[in-house]
């Protein structure tokens, strides 16, 4: 009776808050917490009530992913309703926590492979044709995802002022879109590194298919193991430093600086915490992501990232938030995955599909509402400040692909 009594109190408060939720219980009882519910949650057993006492996002996510409850309605509405429950019934003093995790080469490789080696085909169900798994860049409301992702690639390469013949490194190259564009459209000698074997094999074949073997290559390598110093004119890292760890940010940016030539440019594109102390997302969201999606992931506040960049010897010359762009990107990904539900389940299974659908919808909500942010930070290896040839304005960054080889 304890669980049922606590649950009845939750239902009463949810109804007073007009949360658009309908509940269907194992005993045939049905309750609507508002006149027009947008989400129905089916609770098939008495024991499943424990996930609602109190209903934080970690426990509700676990119940959803592992099939202890079922949710009906748009996945975006499912997350929004879960968030409303968590906000109403999780202690308001909870502001997240900071957990500094151990990061070794083997641990980081396993974490990367857990996230990225689901299967290339699975990712293709929601990514664009180039398989770009990072924030798109929408210049217009009418931009398709494919257009916005190409615009993002050019936005990065234009910020770096990449020129023909320059040596370019992409740390955490994903499925290779950035290095292929750098080599094919900008004439650079591009190298990408990844810890994902699936990505490595995919990129290697893509380079061969494009006939770019002379100007483009990929390596299965940890960034800490890259040899040499001062060998790259330009470096980009897109969606990778989230895996580095807060304690390793100095090491990470120090390695980037060491690999750059004097006065070379480096661009870091990464998700950041909105908490000034770099603490986890609130209401159980951080615990859910750590457990099911990004093991060992840690998000610094932008102030910490910039401090570590400067401390490593990189003069920060430009910072841009793309938070609103990522909210739209994640929403489009979630919708694409939902439209390919049957194929996704056939490839990865129902549990993995549920993890990803709620994760992508949650990310869209988190970015839209400022729970997290994403920044592009451009740095220059500060060796010869007086001689550095940087444009006086930001106009060059918005030239599209006009600097590319035609």
C-alpha positions as CSV (number, residue, x, y, z in Angstrom):
1,X,0.0,0.0,0.0
2,X,3.0,2.3,0.5
3,X,3.7,2.7,-3.2
4,X,0.1,3.1,-4.1
5,X,-0.4,5.8,-1.4
6,X,2.6,7.7,-2.6
7,X,1.5,7.3,-6.2
8,X,-2.0,8.6,-5.4
9,X,-0.4,11.8,-3.9
10,X,1.6,12.2,-7.1
11,X,-1.5,11.9,-9.3
12,X,-3.3,14.5,-7.2
13,X,-0.5,17.0,-7.5
14,X,0.0,16.2,-11.2
15,X,-3.7,17.0,-11.7
16,X,-3.5,20.2,-9.7
17,X,-0.6,21.2,-12.0
18,X,-2.6,20.3,-15.1
19,X,0.2,18.1,-16.5
20,X,-1.1,16.7,-19.9
21,X,-0.8,13.1,-18.8
22,X,-3.1,10.1,-18.9
23,X,-2.3,7.0,-16.8
24,X,-3.4,3.4,-17.4
25,X,-2.7,1.1,-14.5
26,X,-2.4,-2.7,-14.3
27,X,-5.7,-3.0,-12.3
28,X,-7.7,-1.3,-15.0
29,X,-7.7,2.1,-13.3
30,X,-7.4,5.1,-15.7
31,X,-6.6,8.7,-14.6
32,X,-6.3,11.9,-16.7
33,X,-4.3,14.7,-15.1
34,X,-5.6,17.3,-17.5
35,X,-8.6,17.7,-19.8
36,X,-6.5,17.2,-22.9
37,X,-3.6,14.8,-22.2
38,X,-1.0,14.5,-24.9
39,X,0.8,11.5,-23.4
40,X,-0.5,8.2,-22.1
41,X,1.7,6.2,-19.8
42,X,0.8,2.5,-19.3
43,X,2.0,1.0,-16.0
44,X,1.6,-2.7,-16.3
45,X,2.6,-3.8,-12.8
46,X,2.4,-2.6,-9.2
47,X,6.2,-2.8,-8.8
48,X,6.6,-0.2,-11.7
49,X,5.3,2.5,-9.4
50,X,8.7,2.7,-7.8
51,X,10.0,4.6,-10.8
52,X,7.6,7.4,-9.9
53,X,8.6,7.9,-6.3
54,X,9.9,10.5,-7.0
55,X,9.8,10.6,-10.8
56,X,13.2,12.0,-11.8
57,X,14.4,11.7,-15.4
58,X,16.9,9.0,-14.6
59,X,14.3,6.7,-13.1
60,X,11.6,7.5,-15.7
61,X,14.1,7.0,-18.5
62,X,15.1,3.6,-17.0
63,X,11.5,2.5,-16.8
64,X,10.9,3.5,-20.4
65,X,14.1,2.0,-21.9
66,X,13.8,-1.3,-20.0
67,X,10.1,-1.7,-20.8
68,X,8.7,-1.4,-17.3
69,X,6.3,1.3,-18.5
70,X,5.0,2.1,-22.0
71,X,4.5,5.6,-23.4
72,X,2.1,6.7,-26.1
73,X,2.3,10.0,-27.9
74,X,4.9,12.1,-29.7
75,X,8.4,11.4,-28.3
76,X,8.9,15.1,-27.8
77,X,5.7,15.3,-25.7
78,X,6.7,12.2,-23.8
79,X,10.0,13.9,-22.8
80,X,8.3,17.2,-22.0
81,X,5.7,15.5,-19.7
82,X,8.5,13.5,-18.0
83,X,10.4,16.7,-17.5
84,X,7.3,18.4,-16.0
85,X,6.9,15.5,-13.5
86,X,10.6,15.7,-12.6
87,X,10.5,19.4,-12.1
88,X,7.3,19.3,-10.0
89,X,8.4,16.3,-7.8
90,X,12.2,16.3,-7.6
91,X,13.6,18.4,-4.8
92,X,14.1,22.0,-6.0
93,X,17.4,22.2,-4.2
94,X,18.9,19.6,-6.5
95,X,21.2,21.4,-8.9
96,X,23.3,18.6,-10.3
97,X,26.7,17.4,-9.2
98,X,30.2,17.4,-10.5
99,X,31.8,14.0,-10.9
100,X,35.4,13.8,-12.1
101,X,35.8,10.4,-13.9
102,X,38.9,8.5,-14.7
103,X,39.9,8.7,-18.3
104,X,42.5,6.3,-19.7
105,X,43.1,5.3,-23.3
106,X,41.3,1.9,-22.8
107,X,38.3,3.4,-20.9
108,X,37.9,6.2,-23.5
109,X,38.1,3.7,-26.4
110,X,35.4,1.5,-24.8
111,X,33.2,4.6,-24.1
112,X,33.5,5.7,-27.7
113,X,32.8,2.3,-29.2
114,X,29.8,1.9,-26.9
115,X,28.2,5.1,-28.3
116,X,29.4,5.1,-31.9
117,X,29.6,1.4,-32.9
118,X,25.9,0.7,-32.6
119,X,26.0,0.3,-36.4
120,X,26.6,2.7,-39.3
121,X,23.2,1.7,-40.8
122,X,21.4,2.7,-37.6
123,X,23.0,6.1,-37.6
124,X,22.1,6.5,-41.3
125,X,18.4,6.3,-40.4
126,X,18.5,9.8,-38.8
127,X,21.6,11.5,-40.0
128,X,22.0,13.4,-43.3
129,X,23.5,11.8,-46.4
130,X,27.0,12.8,-45.4
131,X,26.6,11.2,-41.9
132,X,27.4,14.3,-40.0
133,X,26.8,13.6,-36.3
134,X,27.1,17.2,-34.9
135,X,25.1,20.4,-34.8
136,X,24.0,21.7,-38.2
137,X,24.1,25.4,-39.2
138,X,20.8,26.8,-40.4
139,X,21.0,30.0,-42.3
140,X,17.3,30.0,-43.2
141,X,14.2,28.5,-41.8
142,X,13.7,26.6,-45.0
143,X,17.1,24.9,-44.9
144,X,16.9,21.1,-45.1
145,X,19.2,19.1,-42.8
146,X,21.5,18.2,-45.6
147,X,21.9,21.8,-46.6
148,X,22.5,22.9,-43.0
149,X,25.1,20.3,-42.4
150,X,27.1,21.3,-45.5
151,X,26.8,24.9,-44.3
152,X,28.2,23.8,-40.9
153,X,31.2,22.2,-42.6
154,X,32.0,25.3,-44.6
155,X,31.4,27.5,-41.5
156,X,34.2,25.6,-39.7
157,X,36.6,25.5,-42.6
158,X,36.0,29.2,-43.4
159,X,36.6,30.1,-39.7
160,X,39.9,28.2,-40.0
161,X,40.7,30.0,-43.3
162,X,41.8,26.7,-44.7
163,X,43.8,27.0,-47.9
164,X,45.0,24.6,-50.6
165,X,48.0,22.6,-49.6
166,X,47.6,23.2,-45.9
167,X,47.8,20.3,-43.5
168,X,44.5,19.9,-41.7
169,X,43.6,17.6,-38.7
170,X,40.2,16.6,-37.5
171,X,40.3,15.1,-34.0
172,X,37.3,12.8,-33.7
173,X,36.4,12.8,-37.4
174,X,33.2,10.8,-37.2
175,X,32.2,9.4,-40.6
176,X,34.6,11.7,-42.4
177,X,32.5,14.5,-43.9
178,X,34.8,17.3,-42.7
179,X,38.1,15.8,-43.9
180,X,36.5,14.8,-47.2
181,X,35.2,18.3,-47.8
182,X,38.5,19.9,-46.6
183,X,40.4,17.8,-49.2
184,X,37.9,17.8,-52.0
185,X,36.6,21.4,-51.9
186,X,39.4,23.3,-50.1
187,X,42.5,21.4,-51.5
188,X,43.9,20.6,-48.1
189,X,45.9,17.6,-47.0
190,X,43.4,16.3,-44.4
191,X,43.9,13.7,-41.7
192,X,41.1,12.4,-39.4
193,X,41.4,10.3,-36.3
194,X,38.8,8.3,-34.5
195,X,38.5,5.6,-31.8
196,X,35.5,3.9,-33.4
197,X,36.3,1.0,-35.7
198,X,33.0,1.3,-37.5
199,X,33.7,4.9,-38.3
200,X,37.3,4.1,-39.3
201,X,36.3,1.5,-41.8
202,X,33.6,3.7,-43.2
203,X,35.8,6.7,-43.7
204,X,38.6,4.6,-45.2
205,X,36.2,3.3,-47.8
206,X,34.7,6.7,-48.4
207,X,38.1,8.2,-49.1
208,X,38.9,5.4,-51.6
209,X,35.5,5.8,-53.3
210,X,36.1,9.6,-53.7
211,X,39.6,9.0,-55.1
212,X,41.1,11.2,-52.4
213,X,43.9,8.8,-51.2
214,X,46.6,11.4,-52.1
215,X,45.1,14.2,-50.0
216,X,43.0,12.5,-47.3
217,X,43.6,9.7,-44.7
218,X,42.1,8.4,-41.5
219,X,43.7,6.7,-38.5
220,X,42.4,4.6,-35.7
221,X,44.2,6.6,-33.0
222,X,43.8,8.3,-29.7
223,X,44.6,12.0,-29.8
224,X,47.1,11.6,-27.0
225,X,49.1,9.3,-29.3
226,X,49.6,11.6,-32.2
227,X,53.3,12.0,-32.8
228,X,55.3,15.1,-33.7
229,X,54.9,18.8,-33.0
230,X,54.0,21.7,-35.2
231,X,52.9,19.6,-38.1
232,X,49.4,20.9,-38.8
233,X,48.4,24.4,-40.1
234,X,44.8,24.0,-39.0
235,X,43.0,21.7,-36.5
236,X,39.3,21.1,-35.8
237,X,37.7,19.1,-33.1
238,X,33.9,18.6,-33.5
239,X,31.8,16.9,-30.9
240,X,34.8,15.2,-29.3
241,X,36.0,17.2,-26.2
242,X,32.9,16.1,-24.3
243,X,34.7,12.7,-24.0
244,X,38.0,14.2,-22.8
245,X,37.1,14.7,-19.1
246,X,37.3,17.9,-17.0
247,X,40.6,16.9,-15.5
248,X,42.1,16.3,-18.9
249,X,41.1,19.6,-20.6
250,X,44.5,21.1,-20.1
251,X,46.2,18.0,-21.5
252,X,43.8,18.0,-24.5
253,X,44.2,21.7,-25.5
254,X,47.9,21.4,-24.8
255,X,48.1,18.5,-27.3
256,X,46.2,20.6,-29.8
257,X,48.6,23.5,-29.3
258,X,51.6,21.3,-29.6
259,X,50.4,19.8,-32.9
260,X,49.8,23.3,-34.4
261,X,52.4,25.2,-36.3
262,X,53.2,28.7,-35.0
263,X,50.3,31.0,-35.6
264,X,48.1,28.1,-36.7
265,X,44.4,28.1,-36.0
266,X,42.4,25.5,-34.1
267,X,38.6,25.3,-33.7
268,X,36.9,23.4,-30.9
269,X,33.2,22.7,-31.5
270,X,31.6,21.1,-28.4
271,X,28.7,20.8,-26.0
272,X,29.1,22.7,-22.7
273,X,27.3,22.7,-19.4
274,X,25.1,25.7,-18.6
275,X,26.1,25.3,-15.0
276,X,28.9,27.7,-14.1
277,X,30.6,25.0,-12.0
278,X,30.4,22.4,-14.8
279,X,28.0,20.2,-12.9
280,X,25.7,17.5,-14.3
281,X,22.3,18.2,-15.8
282,X,19.6,18.4,-13.3
283,X,16.6,16.2,-12.4
284,X,18.4,13.0,-13.1
285,X,19.1,13.8,-16.8
286,X,22.9,13.6,-16.3
287,X,22.7,10.2,-14.6
288,X,20.6,8.8,-17.4
289,X,23.0,10.0,-20.1
290,X,26.0,8.6,-18.2
291,X,24.3,5.2,-17.8
292,X,22.7,4.7,-21.2
293,X,24.2,7.0,-23.8
294,X,27.6,8.6,-23.1
295,X,29.5,6.7,-20.4
296,X,32.3,8.8,-19.0
297,X,31.1,12.0,-20.8
298,X,31.7,15.3,-19.0
299,X,30.6,18.8,-20.0
300,X,32.6,21.8,-19.0
301,X,31.1,25.3,-18.7
302,X,32.4,27.5,-21.6
303,X,34.4,29.6,-19.1
304,X,36.4,26.5,-18.1
305,X,36.9,25.5,-21.7
306,X,38.2,29.0,-22.6
307,X,40.4,29.1,-19.5
308,X,42.0,25.8,-20.5
309,X,42.5,26.9,-24.1
310,X,44.3,30.0,-23.0
311,X,46.3,28.1,-20.5
312,X,47.5,25.8,-23.2
313,X,48.8,28.6,-25.3
314,X,45.9,29.2,-27.6
315,X,44.7,32.8,-27.9
316,X,40.9,32.7,-28.1
317,X,40.0,34.9,-31.1
318,X,36.3,34.1,-31.6
319,X,33.5,32.3,-29.7
320,X,30.0,31.5,-31.1
321,X,27.0,29.8,-29.5
322,X,25.1,27.4,-31.8
323,X,22.6,26.3,-29.1
324,X,19.5,27.1,-31.1
325,X,20.9,25.4,-34.2
326,X,21.5,22.2,-32.1
327,X,18.0,22.2,-30.7
328,X,16.6,22.1,-34.3
329,X,19.2,19.5,-35.4
330,X,18.3,17.1,-32.5
331,X,14.6,17.6,-33.2
332,X,15.0,16.7,-36.8
333,X,17.1,13.7,-35.9
334,X,14.5,12.5,-33.4
335,X,11.8,12.8,-36.0
336,X,13.8,11.0,-38.6
337,X,14.5,8.1,-36.3
338,X,10.8,7.9,-35.4
339,X,9.9,7.8,-39.0
340,X,12.3,4.8,-39.4
341,X,11.1,3.0,-36.2
342,X,10.6,-0.4,-37.7
343,X,13.9,-0.5,-39.5
344,X,15.8,0.9,-36.4
345,X,14.3,-1.8,-34.2
346,X,15.2,-4.5,-36.7
347,X,18.8,-3.3,-36.8
348,X,19.5,-2.5,-33.1
349,X,16.6,-3.9,-31.1
350,X,13.7,-2.2,-29.2
351,X,15.7,-1.3,-26.2
352,X,18.4,0.6,-28.1
353,X,15.8,2.3,-30.2
354,X,14.0,3.5,-27.1
355,X,17.3,4.8,-25.7
356,X,18.0,6.8,-28.8
357,X,14.5,8.2,-29.3
358,X,14.2,9.5,-25.8
359,X,17.8,10.7,-25.8
360,X,17.5,12.7,-29.1
361,X,14.1,14.2,-28.0
362,X,15.7,15.1,-24.6
363,X,18.6,16.8,-26.3
364,X,16.3,18.8,-28.5
365,X,14.5,20.0,-25.3
366,X,17.7,20.6,-23.4
367,X,19.2,22.8,-26.0
368,X,16.0,24.7,-26.7
369,X,15.6,25.4,-23.0
370,X,19.2,26.3,-22.2
371,X,20.0,23.3,-20.1
372,X,23.1,22.8,-22.1
373,X,24.9,24.9,-24.8
374,X,27.3,24.4,-27.7
375,X,30.1,26.6,-28.7
376,X,32.6,27.0,-31.5
377,X,35.8,28.5,-30.0
378,X,38.5,29.6,-32.4
379,X,42.0,29.7,-31.1
380,X,45.4,30.8,-32.5
381,X,48.8,29.5,-31.4
382,X,50.1,32.6,-29.8
383,X,53.7,32.8,-30.9
384,X,54.0,35.9,-33.0
385,X,51.2,38.2,-32.2
386,X,52.5,41.2,-34.1
387,X,52.8,39.3,-37.4
388,X,49.6,37.3,-37.2
389,X,47.4,37.9,-40.2
390,X,43.8,37.6,-38.9
391,X,41.0,39.6,-40.6
392,X,39.8,42.6,-38.7
393,X,36.2,41.6,-38.9
394,X,34.2,38.3,-38.9
395,X,32.9,38.9,-42.4
396,X,35.2,36.2,-43.9
397,X,33.4,33.5,-41.8
398,X,30.2,34.0,-43.8
399,X,31.5,33.6,-47.3
400,X,30.0,30.2,-47.7
401,X,32.1,28.0,-49.9
402,X,33.4,30.9,-51.9
403,X,37.0,30.2,-50.7
404,X,36.7,26.6,-51.8
405,X,38.1,25.1,-55.0
406,X,35.5,25.3,-57.7
